[in-house]
């Protein structure tokens, strides 16, 4: 799942929240997307997505990222990265 561009807000949040670009790329490539009920998609690492990532990266490289997989991204319908953040609670399951 690629993004066409990042909003200024998203770029600011990436810096403020210390989320490296490589982690964002992994999230967008391997994370699971769900509709948020407002026309956007929320992408996060589910247990299944984490297993896929571990299988792809291998144990050593996965261990580097494992403690940082509690992130999410909101992507609009036109492919723009709207915002990113750290998951502090379980994401609601909508549709």
Biopython code that builds the backbone (N, CA, C, O; Angstrom):
import numpy as np
from Bio.PDB.StructureBuilder import StructureBuilder

atoms = [
    (1, "UNK", "N", (0.856, -1.160, 0.000)),
    (1, "UNK", "CA", (0.000, 0.000, 0.000)),
    (1, "UNK", "C", (0.902, 1.223, 0.000)),
    (1, "UNK", "O", (1.528, 1.526, 1.016)),
    (2, "UNK", "N", (0.979, 1.914, -1.092)),
    (2, "UNK", "CA", (1.800, 3.103, -1.159)),
    (2, "UNK", "C", (1.002, 4.346, -0.835)),
    (2, "UNK", "O", (-0.229, 4.345, -0.862)),
    (3, "UNK", "N", (1.718, 5.392, -0.534)),
    (3, "UNK", "CA", (1.057, 6.680, -0.320)),
    (3, "UNK", "C", (1.493, 7.611, -1.432)),
    (3, "UNK", "O", (2.625, 7.535, -1.912)),
    (4, "UNK", "N", (0.592, 8.490, -1.840)),
    (4, "UNK", "CA", (0.933, 9.403, -2.919)),
    (4, "UNK", "C", (1.671, 10.625, -2.387)),
    (4, "UNK", "O", (2.519, 11.183, -3.084)),
    (5, "UNK", "N", (1.366, 11.043, -1.176)),
    (5, "UNK", "CA", (2.080, 12.154, -0.544)),
    (5, "UNK", "C", (1.711, 12.205, 0.931)),
    (5, "UNK", "O", (0.721, 11.610, 1.357)),
    (6, "UNK", "N", (2.508, 12.914, 1.696)),
    (6, "UNK", "CA", (2.224, 13.094, 3.119)),
    (6, "UNK", "C", (1.800, 14.538, 3.342)),
    (6, "UNK", "O", (2.410, 15.466, 2.810)),
    (7, "UNK", "N", (0.761, 14.715, 4.122)),
    (7, "UNK", "CA", (0.347, 16.072, 4.457)),
    (7, "UNK", "C", (1.406, 16.698, 5.367)),
    (7, "UNK", "O", (2.224, 15.994, 5.960)),
    (8, "UNK", "N", (1.380, 18.006, 5.467)),
    (8, "UNK", "CA", (2.317, 18.701, 6.354)),
    (8, "UNK", "C", (2.110, 18.226, 7.796)),
    (8, "UNK", "O", (3.066, 18.058, 8.554)),
    (9, "UNK", "N", (0.853, 18.017, 8.150)),
    (9, "UNK", "CA", (0.527, 17.528, 9.490)),
    (9, "UNK", "C", (1.204, 16.181, 9.741)),
    (9, "UNK", "O", (1.800, 15.975, 10.799)),
    (10, "UNK", "N", (1.116, 15.265, 8.778)),
    (10, "UNK", "CA", (1.718, 13.939, 8.934)),
    (10, "UNK", "C", (3.236, 14.039, 9.056)),
    (10, "UNK", "O", (3.840, 13.356, 9.882)),
    (11, "UNK", "N", (3.847, 14.883, 8.241)),
    (11, "UNK", "CA", (5.302, 15.057, 8.312)),
    (11, "UNK", "C", (5.719, 15.581, 9.684)),
    (11, "UNK", "O", (6.720, 15.140, 10.248)),
    (12, "UNK", "N", (4.942, 16.524, 10.215)),
    (12, "UNK", "CA", (5.229, 17.053, 11.552)),
    (12, "UNK", "C", (5.083, 15.969, 12.605)),
    (12, "UNK", "O", (5.921, 15.865, 13.501)),
    (13, "UNK", "N", (4.037, 15.162, 12.515)),
    (13, "UNK", "CA", (3.806, 14.113, 13.503)),
    (13, "UNK", "C", (4.886, 13.036, 13.450)),
    (13, "UNK", "O", (5.282, 12.512, 14.492)),
    (14, "UNK", "N", (5.369, 12.699, 12.257)),
    (14, "UNK", "CA", (6.467, 11.736, 12.147)),
    (14, "UNK", "C", (7.673, 12.218, 12.945)),
    (14, "UNK", "O", (8.288, 11.447, 13.682)),
    (15, "UNK", "N", (8.006, 13.489, 12.796)),
    (15, "UNK", "CA", (9.148, 14.050, 13.520)),
    (15, "UNK", "C", (8.876, 14.148, 15.011)),
    (15, "UNK", "O", (9.713, 13.748, 15.820)),
    (16, "UNK", "N", (7.720, 14.672, 15.384)),
    (16, "UNK", "CA", (7.395, 14.857, 16.793)),
    (16, "UNK", "C", (7.332, 13.541, 17.552)),
    (16, "UNK", "O", (7.718, 13.473, 18.719)),
    (17, "UNK", "N", (6.852, 12.506, 16.896)),
    (17, "UNK", "CA", (6.641, 11.232, 17.571)),
    (17, "UNK", "C", (7.790, 10.252, 17.374)),
    (17, "UNK", "O", (7.730, 9.113, 17.837)),
    (18, "UNK", "N", (8.822, 10.695, 16.693)),
    (18, "UNK", "CA", (10.026, 9.883, 16.544)),
    (18, "UNK", "C", (9.812, 8.581, 15.803)),
    (18, "UNK", "O", (10.399, 7.556, 16.151)),
    (19, "UNK", "N", (8.971, 8.619, 14.782)),
    (19, "UNK", "CA", (8.711, 7.418, 13.983)),
    (19, "UNK", "C", (9.590, 7.489, 12.734)),
    (19, "UNK", "O", (9.379, 8.346, 11.877)),
    (20, "UNK", "N", (10.574, 6.594, 12.626)),
    (20, "UNK", "CA", (11.488, 6.654, 11.477)),
    (20, "UNK", "C", (10.798, 6.266, 10.174)),
    (20, "UNK", "O", (9.835, 5.500, 10.167)),
    (21, "UNK", "N", (11.301, 6.800, 9.091)),
    (21, "UNK", "CA", (10.742, 6.526, 7.773)),
    (21, "UNK", "C", (10.727, 5.047, 7.429)),
    (21, "UNK", "O", (9.788, 4.569, 6.792)),
    (22, "UNK", "N", (11.764, 4.312, 7.846)),
    (22, "UNK", "CA", (11.824, 2.886, 7.547)),
    (22, "UNK", "C", (10.689, 2.132, 8.239)),
    (22, "UNK", "O", (10.126, 1.198, 7.668)),
    (23, "UNK", "N", (10.352, 2.535, 9.464)),
    (23, "UNK", "CA", (9.242, 1.903, 10.169)),
    (23, "UNK", "C", (7.923, 2.228, 9.470)),
    (23, "UNK", "O", (7.054, 1.364, 9.361)),
    (24, "UNK", "N", (7.767, 3.456, 8.999)),
    (24, "UNK", "CA", (6.558, 3.826, 8.259)),
    (24, "UNK", "C", (6.427, 2.985, 6.994)),
    (24, "UNK", "O", (5.334, 2.528, 6.661)),
    (25, "UNK", "N", (7.531, 2.781, 6.293)),
    (25, "UNK", "CA", (7.498, 1.950, 5.085)),
    (25, "UNK", "C", (7.090, 0.515, 5.416)),
    (25, "UNK", "O", (6.299, -0.090, 4.692)),
    (26, "UNK", "N", (7.628, -0.029, 6.506)),
    (26, "UNK", "CA", (7.250, -1.384, 6.921)),
    (26, "UNK", "C", (5.767, -1.442, 7.272)),
    (26, "UNK", "O", (5.071, -2.393, 6.915)),
    (27, "UNK", "N", (5.292, -0.416, 7.972)),
    (27, "UNK", "CA", (3.881, -0.357, 8.346)),
    (27, "UNK", "C", (2.991, -0.342, 7.115)),
    (27, "UNK", "O", (2.015, -1.090, 7.048)),
    (28, "UNK", "N", (3.309, 0.488, 6.154)),
    (28, "UNK", "CA", (2.479, 0.606, 4.959)),
    (28, "UNK", "C", (2.578, -0.637, 4.071)),
    (28, "UNK", "O", (1.642, -0.946, 3.333)),
    (29, "UNK", "N", (3.701, -1.347, 4.137)),
    (29, "UNK", "CA", (3.874, -2.548, 3.328)),
    (29, "UNK", "C", (3.268, -3.798, 3.963)),
    (29, "UNK", "O", (2.721, -4.648, 3.262)),
    (30, "UNK", "N", (3.364, -3.911, 5.284)),
    (30, "UNK", "CA", (2.968, -5.148, 5.951)),
    (30, "UNK", "C", (1.787, -4.991, 6.900)),
    (30, "UNK", "O", (1.197, -5.991, 7.311)),
    (31, "UNK", "N", (1.429, -3.768, 7.256)),
    (31, "UNK", "CA", (0.347, -3.564, 8.209)),
    (31, "UNK", "C", (-1.016, -3.899, 7.621)),
    (31, "UNK", "O", (-1.185, -3.961, 6.403)),
    (32, "UNK", "N", (-1.974, -4.112, 8.496)),
    (32, "UNK", "CA", (-3.352, -4.377, 8.084)),
    (32, "UNK", "C", (-4.137, -3.075, 8.098)),
    (32, "UNK", "O", (-4.031, -2.287, 9.038)),
    (33, "UNK", "N", (-4.927, -2.852, 7.049)),
    (33, "UNK", "CA", (-5.712, -1.625, 6.919)),
    (33, "UNK", "C", (-7.179, -1.904, 7.222)),
    (33, "UNK", "O", (-7.734, -2.930, 6.830)),
    (34, "UNK", "N", (-7.781, -0.969, 7.923)),
    (34, "UNK", "CA", (-9.223, -1.025, 8.213)),
    (34, "UNK", "C", (-9.809, 0.337, 7.928)),
    (34, "UNK", "O", (-9.153, 1.359, 8.126)),
    (35, "UNK", "N", (-11.032, 0.352, 7.469)),
    (35, "UNK", "CA", (-11.727, 1.618, 7.258)),
    (35, "UNK", "C", (-12.059, 2.219, 8.613)),
    (35, "UNK", "O", (-12.416, 1.507, 9.551)),
    (36, "UNK", "N", (-11.935, 3.537, 8.706)),
    (36, "UNK", "CA", (-12.188, 4.195, 9.998)),
    (36, "UNK", "C", (-13.612, 4.684, 10.160)),
    (36, "UNK", "O", (-13.961, 5.229, 11.207)),
    (37, "UNK", "N", (-14.441, 4.502, 9.146)),
    (37, "UNK", "CA", (-15.823, 4.952, 9.219)),
    (37, "UNK", "C", (-16.010, 6.391, 8.761)),
    (37, "UNK", "O", (-17.136, 6.886, 8.701)),
    (38, "UNK", "N", (-14.908, 7.062, 8.438)),
    (38, "UNK", "CA", (-14.971, 8.453, 7.971)),
    (38, "UNK", "C", (-14.331, 8.617, 6.604)),
    (38, "UNK", "O", (-14.016, 9.737, 6.201)),
    (39, "UNK", "N", (-14.133, 7.522, 5.885)),
    (39, "UNK", "CA", (-13.601, 7.602, 4.527)),
    (39, "UNK", "C", (-12.099, 7.412, 4.422)),
    (39, "UNK", "O", (-11.551, 7.522, 3.326)),
    (40, "UNK", "N", (-11.421, 7.133, 5.510)),
    (40, "UNK", "CA", (-9.977, 6.902, 5.471)),
    (40, "UNK", "C", (-9.691, 5.481, 5.940)),
    (40, "UNK", "O", (-10.590, 4.773, 6.393)),
    (41, "UNK", "N", (-8.438, 5.073, 5.828)),
    (41, "UNK", "CA", (-8.007, 3.762, 6.307)),
    (41, "UNK", "C", (-7.003, 3.957, 7.429)),
    (41, "UNK", "O", (-6.146, 4.839, 7.367)),
    (42, "UNK", "N", (-7.117, 3.127, 8.449)),
    (42, "UNK", "CA", (-6.147, 3.109, 9.544)),
    (42, "UNK", "C", (-5.311, 1.848, 9.356)),
    (42, "UNK", "O", (-5.844, 0.741, 9.275)),
    (43, "UNK", "N", (-4.005, 2.029, 9.287)),
    (43, "UNK", "CA", (-3.086, 0.920, 9.067)),
    (43, "UNK", "C", (-2.302, 0.689, 10.357)),
    (43, "UNK", "O", (-1.727, 1.624, 10.915)),
    (44, "UNK", "N", (-2.282, -0.551, 10.827)),
    (44, "UNK", "CA", (-1.557, -0.900, 12.049)),
    (44, "UNK", "C", (-1.060, -2.326, 11.936)),
    (44, "UNK", "O", (-1.495, -3.082, 11.067)),
    (45, "UNK", "N", (-0.147, -2.686, 12.821)),
    (45, "UNK", "CA", (0.353, -4.058, 12.860)),
    (45, "UNK", "C", (-0.544, -4.904, 13.748)),
    (45, "UNK", "O", (-0.586, -4.711, 14.963)),
    (46, "UNK", "N", (-1.256, -5.835, 13.146)),
    (46, "UNK", "CA", (-2.001, -6.835, 13.908)),
    (46, "UNK", "C", (-1.023, -7.962, 14.230)),
    (46, "UNK", "O", (0.124, -7.936, 13.784)),
    (47, "UNK", "N", (-1.467, -8.935, 14.990)),
    (47, "UNK", "CA", (-0.597, -10.097, 15.253)),
    (47, "UNK", "C", (-0.246, -10.804, 13.952)),
    (47, "UNK", "O", (0.890, -11.236, 13.753)),
    (48, "UNK", "N", (-1.232, -10.917, 13.071)),
    (48, "UNK", "CA", (-0.995, -11.573, 11.782)),
    (48, "UNK", "C", (0.021, -10.790, 10.950)),
    (48, "UNK", "O", (0.906, -11.380, 10.331)),
    (49, "UNK", "N", (-0.108, -9.459, 10.936)),
    (49, "UNK", "CA", (0.822, -8.625, 10.180)),
    (49, "UNK", "C", (2.227, -8.706, 10.770)),
    (49, "UNK", "O", (3.213, -8.701, 10.034)),
    (50, "UNK", "N", (2.317, -8.781, 12.090)),
    (50, "UNK", "CA", (3.622, -8.907, 12.744)),
    (50, "UNK", "C", (4.290, -10.226, 12.369)),
    (50, "UNK", "O", (5.500, -10.265, 12.145)),
    (51, "UNK", "N", (3.520, -11.294, 12.300)),
    (51, "UNK", "CA", (4.073, -12.593, 11.883)),
    (51, "UNK", "C", (4.562, -12.538, 10.438)),
    (51, "UNK", "O", (5.628, -13.067, 10.122)),
    (52, "UNK", "N", (3.783, -11.896, 9.559)),
    (52, "UNK", "CA", (4.212, -11.742, 8.154)),
    (52, "UNK", "C", (5.534, -10.974, 8.094)),
    (52, "UNK", "O", (6.449, -11.345, 7.358)),
    (53, "UNK", "N", (5.617, -9.905, 8.876)),
    (53, "UNK", "CA", (6.830, -9.086, 8.890)),
    (53, "UNK", "C", (8.016, -9.896, 9.385)),
    (53, "UNK", "O", (9.097, -9.827, 8.800)),
    (54, "UNK", "N", (7.832, -10.663, 10.452)),
    (54, "UNK", "CA", (8.923, -11.479, 10.997)),
    (54, "UNK", "C", (9.386, -12.505, 9.962)),
    (54, "UNK", "O", (10.588, -12.717, 9.798)),
    (55, "UNK", "N", (8.449, -13.140, 9.269)),
    (55, "UNK", "CA", (8.811, -14.122, 8.245)),
    (55, "UNK", "C", (9.594, -13.478, 7.111)),
    (55, "UNK", "O", (10.515, -14.087, 6.568)),
    (56, "UNK", "N", (9.236, -12.263, 6.756)),
    (56, "UNK", "CA", (9.897, -11.566, 5.652)),
    (56, "UNK", "C", (11.278, -11.041, 6.050)),
    (56, "UNK", "O", (12.234, -11.166, 5.284)),
    (57, "UNK", "N", (11.385, -10.453, 7.248)),
    (57, "UNK", "CA", (12.638, -9.814, 7.663)),
    (57, "UNK", "C", (13.644, -10.785, 8.252)),
    (57, "UNK", "O", (14.851, -10.562, 8.166)),
    (58, "UNK", "N", (13.157, -11.853, 8.844)),
    (58, "UNK", "CA", (14.039, -12.751, 9.588)),
    (58, "UNK", "C", (14.109, -12.292, 11.041)),
    (58, "UNK", "O", (13.822, -11.138, 11.357)),
    (59, "UNK", "N", (14.494, -13.211, 11.914)),
    (59, "UNK", "CA", (14.452, -12.946, 13.349)),
    (59, "UNK", "C", (15.341, -11.786, 13.780)),
    (59, "UNK", "O", (14.928, -10.964, 14.598)),
    (60, "UNK", "N", (16.536, -11.710, 13.249)),
    (60, "UNK", "CA", (17.488, -10.681, 13.701)),
    (60, "UNK", "C", (17.008, -9.276, 13.342)),
    (60, "UNK", "O", (17.005, -8.385, 14.191)),
    (61, "UNK", "N", (16.604, -9.076, 12.096)),
    (61, "UNK", "CA", (16.152, -7.740, 11.684)),
    (61, "UNK", "C", (14.803, -7.398, 12.333)),
    (61, "UNK", "O", (14.554, -6.247, 12.690)),
    (62, "UNK", "N", (13.943, -8.403, 12.480)),
    (62, "UNK", "CA", (12.646, -8.183, 13.124)),
    (62, "UNK", "C", (12.844, -7.729, 14.570)),
    (62, "UNK", "O", (12.131, -6.843, 15.041)),
    (63, "UNK", "N", (13.793, -8.321, 15.271)),
    (63, "UNK", "CA", (14.045, -7.974, 16.673)),
    (63, "UNK", "C", (14.366, -6.490, 16.823)),
    (63, "UNK", "O", (14.066, -5.892, 17.856)),
    (64, "UNK", "N", (14.970, -5.899, 15.807)),
    (64, "UNK", "CA", (15.297, -4.465, 15.835)),
    (64, "UNK", "C", (14.038, -3.607, 15.901)),
    (64, "UNK", "O", (14.042, -2.534, 16.505)),
    (65, "UNK", "N", (12.956, -4.084, 15.274)),
    (65, "UNK", "CA", (11.725, -3.293, 15.176)),
    (65, "UNK", "C", (10.618, -3.748, 16.118)),
    (65, "UNK", "O", (9.653, -3.015, 16.331)),
    (66, "UNK", "N", (10.739, -4.927, 16.677)),
    (66, "UNK", "CA", (9.633, -5.547, 17.412)),
    (66, "UNK", "C", (9.032, -4.637, 18.490)),
    (66, "UNK", "O", (7.810, -4.566, 18.619)),
    (67, "UNK", "N", (9.849, -3.959, 19.245)),
    (67, "UNK", "CA", (9.331, -3.117, 20.333)),
    (67, "UNK", "C", (8.719, -1.810, 19.837)),
    (67, "UNK", "O", (8.146, -1.059, 20.626)),
    (68, "UNK", "N", (8.831, -1.530, 18.545)),
    (68, "UNK", "CA", (8.333, -0.271, 18.002)),
    (68, "UNK", "C", (7.126, -0.453, 17.076)),
    (68, "UNK", "O", (6.742, 0.481, 16.373)),
    (69, "UNK", "N", (6.531, -1.637, 17.071)),
    (69, "UNK", "CA", (5.441, -1.926, 16.145)),
    (69, "UNK", "C", (4.091, -1.415, 16.623)),
    (69, "UNK", "O", (3.075, -1.706, 15.991)),
    (70, "UNK", "N", (4.048, -0.676, 17.701)),
    (70, "UNK", "CA", (2.790, -0.143, 18.227)),
    (70, "UNK", "C", (2.473, 1.210, 17.585)),
    (70, "UNK", "O", (2.152, 2.173, 18.282)),
    (71, "UNK", "N", (2.564, 1.274, 16.272)),
    (71, "UNK", "CA", (2.293, 2.510, 15.542)),
    (71, "UNK", "C", (1.088, 2.326, 14.624)),
    (71, "UNK", "O", (0.691, 1.205, 14.309)),
    (72, "UNK", "N", (0.522, 3.443, 14.208)),
    (72, "UNK", "CA", (-0.563, 3.403, 13.230)),
    (72, "UNK", "C", (-0.402, 4.584, 12.284)),
    (72, "UNK", "O", (0.279, 5.562, 12.594)),
    (73, "UNK", "N", (-1.033, 4.475, 11.138)),
    (73, "UNK", "CA", (-1.051, 5.558, 10.154)),
    (73, "UNK", "C", (-2.474, 5.685, 9.628)),
    (73, "UNK", "O", (-3.186, 4.691, 9.484)),
    (74, "UNK", "N", (-2.874, 6.908, 9.348)),
    (74, "UNK", "CA", (-4.174, 7.161, 8.733)),
    (74, "UNK", "C", (-3.901, 7.630, 7.305)),
    (74, "UNK", "O", (-3.167, 8.593, 7.079)),
    (75, "UNK", "N", (-4.509, 6.928, 6.347)),
    (75, "UNK", "CA", (-4.314, 7.218, 4.927)),
    (75, "UNK", "C", (-5.673, 7.563, 4.326)),
    (75, "UNK", "O", (-6.638, 6.814, 4.478)),
    (76, "UNK", "N", (-5.739, 8.711, 3.638)),
    (76, "UNK", "CA", (-7.001, 9.143, 3.036)),
    (76, "UNK", "C", (-7.316, 8.341, 1.781)),
    (76, "UNK", "O", (-6.484, 7.573, 1.297)),
    (77, "UNK", "N", (-8.510, 8.526, 1.267)),
    (77, "UNK", "CA", (-8.933, 7.786, 0.082)),
    (77, "UNK", "C", (-8.103, 8.125, -1.154)),
    (77, "UNK", "O", (-7.996, 7.306, -2.067)),
    (78, "UNK", "N", (-7.513, 9.324, -1.196)),
    (78, "UNK", "CA", (-6.674, 9.686, -2.346)),
    (78, "UNK", "C", (-5.217, 9.272, -2.146)),
    (78, "UNK", "O", (-4.352, 9.630, -2.946)),
    (79, "UNK", "N", (-4.946, 8.517, -1.079)),
    (79, "UNK", "CA", (-3.601, 7.990, -0.862)),
    (79, "UNK", "C", (-2.677, 8.890, -0.066)),
    (79, "UNK", "O", (-1.483, 8.607, 0.028)),
    (80, "UNK", "N", (-3.189, 9.960, 0.507)),
    (80, "UNK", "CA", (-2.353, 10.876, 1.285)),
    (80, "UNK", "C", (-2.193, 10.348, 2.713)),
    (80, "UNK", "O", (-3.153, 9.883, 3.327)),
    (81, "UNK", "N", (-0.979, 10.426, 3.221)),
    (81, "UNK", "CA", (-0.730, 10.103, 4.618)),
    (81, "UNK", "C", (-1.233, 11.276, 5.446)),
    (81, "UNK", "O", (-0.699, 12.381, 5.348)),
    (82, "UNK", "N", (-2.258, 11.044, 6.260)),
    (82, "UNK", "CA", (-2.905, 12.107, 7.024)),
    (82, "UNK", "C", (-2.204, 12.336, 8.356)),
    (82, "UNK", "O", (-1.900, 13.473, 8.716)),
    (83, "UNK", "N", (-1.949, 11.254, 9.088)),
    (83, "UNK", "CA", (-1.270, 11.368, 10.377)),
    (83, "UNK", "C", (-0.710, 10.022, 10.777)),
    (83, "UNK", "O", (-1.066, 8.993, 10.203)),
    (84, "UNK", "N", (0.164, 10.032, 11.760)),
    (84, "UNK", "CA", (0.739, 8.816, 12.326)),
    (84, "UNK", "C", (0.794, 8.968, 13.829)),
    (84, "UNK", "O", (0.768, 10.083, 14.351)),
    (85, "UNK", "N", (0.868, 7.855, 14.521)),
    (85, "UNK", "CA", (0.963, 7.936, 15.970)),
    (85, "UNK", "C", (1.308, 6.592, 16.570)),
    (85, "UNK", "O", (1.474, 5.594, 15.868)),
    (86, "UNK", "N", (1.410, 6.594, 17.894)),
    (86, "UNK", "CA", (1.667, 5.376, 18.657)),
    (86, "UNK", "C", (0.348, 4.874, 19.204)),
    (86, "UNK", "O", (-0.436, 5.646, 19.756)),
    (87, "UNK", "N", (0.099, 3.577, 19.052)),
    (87, "UNK", "CA", (-1.119, 2.988, 19.607)),
    (87, "UNK", "C", (-0.931, 2.818, 21.099)),
    (87, "UNK", "O", (-0.011, 2.129, 21.542)),
    (88, "UNK", "N", (-1.794, 3.440, 21.868)),
    (88, "UNK", "CA", (-1.768, 3.287, 23.311)),
    (88, "UNK", "C", (-2.866, 2.346, 23.770)),
    (88, "UNK", "O", (-2.815, 1.807, 24.875)),
    (89, "UNK", "N", (-3.858, 2.154, 22.912)),
    (89, "UNK", "CA", (-4.992, 1.275, 23.191)),
    (89, "UNK", "C", (-5.267, 0.449, 21.946)),
    (89, "UNK", "O", (-4.761, 0.751, 20.865)),
    (90, "UNK", "N", (-6.047, -0.567, 22.100)),
    (90, "UNK", "CA", (-6.463, -1.396, 20.980)),
    (90, "UNK", "C", (-7.296, -0.547, 20.019)),
    (90, "UNK", "O", (-8.105, 0.272, 20.455)),
    (91, "UNK", "N", (-7.100, -0.739, 18.718)),
    (91, "UNK", "CA", (-7.887, -0.006, 17.727)),
    (91, "UNK", "C", (-9.278, -0.597, 17.636)),
    (91, "UNK", "O", (-9.441, -1.817, 17.670)),
    (92, "UNK", "N", (-10.286, 0.260, 17.520)),
    (92, "UNK", "CA", (-11.669, -0.209, 17.360)),
    (92, "UNK", "C", (-11.816, -0.916, 16.019)),
    (92, "UNK", "O", (-11.218, -0.508, 15.023)),
    (93, "UNK", "N", (-12.598, -1.955, 16.003)),
    (93, "UNK", "CA", (-12.874, -2.691, 14.758)),
    (93, "UNK", "C", (-14.144, -2.135, 14.151)),
    (93, "UNK", "O", (-15.238, -2.351, 14.673)),
    (94, "UNK", "N", (-14.001, -1.426, 13.058)),
    (94, "UNK", "CA", (-15.155, -0.951, 12.292)),
    (94, "UNK", "C", (-15.064, -1.555, 10.922)),
    (94, "UNK", "O", (-13.999, -1.576, 10.305)),
    (95, "UNK", "N", (-16.174, -2.042, 10.452)),
    (95, "UNK", "CA", (-16.272, -2.575, 9.089)),
    (95, "UNK", "C", (-15.073, -3.101, 8.549)),
    (95, "UNK", "O", (-15.062, -3.570, 7.411)),
]
sb = StructureBuilder()
sb.init_structure("model")
sb.init_model(0)
sb.init_chain("A")
sb.init_seg("    ")
for serial, (resi, resn, name, xyz) in enumerate(atoms, 1):
    if name == "N":
        sb.init_residue(resn, " ", resi, " ")
    sb.init_atom(name, np.array(xyz, "f"), 0.0, 1.0, " ", f" {name:<3s}", serial, name[0])
structure = sb.get_structure()
